[in-house]
Amino acid sequence: MSTYDNPYHHDNVYGHVIALLSAHGERQGGLHLDVGCSLGPIAEHVRDSLGREYIGFDIDADSLAVLGRRGFRTQVLDLSDIAGAEATLMQAIDGRPVASLSIIDTLEHVAEPEKVVAMLRRIADAHNAPLVVSVPNVAHRDVGFKLAFGRWDYTKTGLLDHTHLRGFTRKSLQRMMHSAGWHLVESKDVERSRSDQCFPRYHPALAEGTHLYRTLSAIRANVDDAATVNQFVGLYLPGHHGAPLEYSDDHGEAAQPFLSIVTRTQGKRLDTLRDVLLCLSAQTDQDFELLVIGHKLTPEGVLGVERVIEDTNETIRGRIRLIKVDDGNRTRPLNVGFGEAKGQYIAILDDDDIVMGHWVEEFRKLAERSPGRVLRARTVAQTWQPVHTSHGSATVRAVGGMEDRYPKQFDFFQHLVENGTPPVSIAFPAASFHDLGIVFDESLTTTEDWDFFMRTANVCDVASGGEITSVYRLWKKAESSYTMHPAEEWQANHHAIWRKFDTMPLLLAPGNATRLRQMTQDWNRTHRGIAGPLPDPLLEAERYANALREQIHTMLNSRTWALGSPVRVVATLMGRRRTSPMLWAMNTPELEGYLAAIRASRSWRFAEKFKRLLGQ
């Protein structure tokens, strides 16, 4: 008897299969071929609800016998022999019309599922018959979270059934089906937030109350919509074949450019766009592509942008793509551009920014030193304004010096308050967008770069470089995002981002525990009058030395020290020299020695005994 004696329910895989066939089954009558049918839990529903003749195919003769006793036609089928299986199916059809096919929880049990779906495509093609496929999701978050910590638990049935030969994700299933000529019409997946792999119950990666689970869940939820899908269930129609399915050890990274540059333009600043392309022509590292995203361009704007591109140095012209976007706010072009990018890193270079010749080169150096991190170079600000030449043509010129107004090093805590990094100075790992699903929030009309930067930095961290590689233009007497959006809108977006930060688990780099402790101790000292323990001399040498200075200063001005003054007066009368310590000039060992000397002094010990006698 089959291990898989699972009943039909409207909300399980079998109910979803019938729902899909009903929604896309206008034809009454005809055959329904259920390949890998097991005990045929959908047989009665195919016959009674769809009015089709059901034929079940399986390699398990015992299961077929049970199905046959229920009055259904059956046939033994061995999917390891594709040619034989195809002949068996054609013989069973015997020239009659095929209305639909299904293969439910079977493809994962065969060694070459690609050949199986290709064979079913040949069967269905002559009838234009739909195929419903169901396979378990090997990328369910329960499986992935456990695997991240070294657990891969085969079970008798379920997601990691010990008889499974292949595992499927949504992408791998779609790639296989499309290659075979099957095109998805509708999905009706089975969702299970807690799958059969959700054990041990209190494993930190699976228990809902843990920080680890919440962090992993937040990251996984962005990747795709399959984190809680237990089984993929989809209805497909036969059509043209997609790209051949190939398995290779070549991951394609060698063919990728290092950097994809996304440049937004509305076609209103062709002179500064020309400056951008000129800057890129002079880069010392030419391993990049440029995506010019024309946002809501007028016909004249399209011609103008195309003309600027055509006039560009031929060495980079072939690496420029103009992509037109006619919908959305200023954030939409970024999602489109990042989605089209083919590079390993992606940078934003708006049509009014200036980059120096080593802009790409410095990003590469940072990437080689800190692979996978967000890359942050230094930038300066400069005020510019539109002017007209003596010939009357419009151009721009600088009306101020270069200002070093942005932090030299990235500070996560400071950036939680407000942005201190213009987008021209950073490059993002492409995988954060394409693989982790961190995208720009199109509900934001301003500060979208800050929001995206911080969500990416939270996962990837940031590598800061010391080289100034760009000029961020500040516009005077000209249209900019600051003039196009009122202050209230900027503030509303700012607050929305703060609220978003508050829902995110924060991943802090090593060393930030000390930073947090210091901020808490400073707050306690200021607002609660609590000094707290001495800093750790290994972690905070300067802070530790300052704490010793403060402690010595406090002791020398304390009531205890004053009570011991008679002892010091006597010592002075006996010829002992009194000196005032130069605490600011002492190093740590000297401060520790001086503090120990105070505690060991006769005057301090006398005052302590006197206080005890007074009951203080």
Secondary structure, 3 states (H helix, E strand, C coil): CCCCCCCCCCCCHHHHHHHHHHHCCCCCCCEEEEECCCCCCCHHHHHHHHCCEEEEEECCHHHHHHHHHCCCEEEECCCCCHHHHHHHHHHHHCCCCEEEEEEECCHHHCCCHHHHHHHHHHHHHCCCCCEEEEEEECCCHHHHHHHCCCCCCCECCCCCECCCCCCECHHHHHHHHHHCCEEEEEECCEECCCCCCCCCCCCCCCCCCCHHHHHHHHHHHHHCCCCCEEEEEEEEEECCCCCCCCCCCCCCHHHCCCEEEEEEECCCCHHHHHHHHHHHHCCCCCCEEEEEEEECCCHHHHHHHHHHHHCCCHHHHCCEEEEEECCCCCCHHHHHHHHHCCCCEEEECCCCCEECCCHHHHHHHHHHHCCCCEEEEEEEEEEEEEEECCCCCEEEEECCCCECCCCCCCCHHHHHHCCCCCHHHEEEEHHHHHCCCCCCCCCCCCCHHHHHHHHHHHHHCEEEEEEEEEEEEEECCCCCHHHHCCHHHHHHHHHHHHHHHHHCCCCCCCCHHHHHHHHHHHHHHHHHCCCCCCCCCCCCHHHHHHHHHHHHHHHHCCHHHHHCHHHHHHHHHCCCCCCCCCHHHCCHHHHHHHHHHHHHCHHHHHHHHHHHHCCC
